[in-house]
Amino acid sequence: MVEGKGKFDWAQTSSLMALAVNLMRDPRKGKAVSPNDFNPFAEKPQKIVLKGAEMLDALKAAFIKPHRK
């Protein structure tokens, strides 16, 4: 119950913070922010980090067409 109230309060607070930032920003210099940028309870997308051979295999699969016989 306490966690739910915290999430609710942060949802409201982060919406107000995003509104304030978007009102004062210069549209030519940057993009709009979302309330999730300020909310510590919002789920952040996971970054995929490929290293070594995995990275090369992924790049080959994305950019090199397989040979047909």
N, C-alpha and C positions, 0 to 999 in steps of 0.2 A: 504494500500500500504506500509506503514511504517512497519507494523507487518510482511508482507511477506518478505520484505528485511531483517528484523531481523532474521527471520527463515532461510532464505537462507544463510546469513552470519554465523549463528551459526552451520548450517549443514556443511559448509566448515571447520570452525574452529574446530569443534568437530571431524571431520574426521582426520584432521592433528594431533590433540592431541592424538587420539587413535592410529594412526600410530606411533607416537613418543614413546608412552608407550609400545606398542607391540614390537617395535624394541629393546628396552632396557630391557625387562623382561626376566627372567629365565624360560624357558618352564617347568622345573621340579618343580618349586616352586609355580606357579600360572597359572591361565587360562587367555586367551586373553580377552581384554576389547573391547567393541563395541563403536562406536561413540555416541550411545544413552546414554551411561553412563556419558558423558560430556555435552550433549545438554540439556539446561533447557527447551526447547520447546518440547522435545520428551515426548510422553505420557508414563507414568509409569504404569505398571500393578497394579491393585488394590489388596490389600491384604485382604483376607477374615478372619475376626476375629469372632470366635464362642465362646460364653460364656455360662456357666452353662448347662442347659438341652439341648440346641441346639447342643452343642459340643458332649454330650453323645449320642444323637440320631444319629448324623452324624457318629460317630465312630461305633455304633452298626450296622447301615445300611451298612457300608463299610466292617466290619469284621465278622459279625455274620450271618450265613445262616438262613433263615426262616425255621421253622419247618413245615414239610409236614405230613399230616395225611393220 
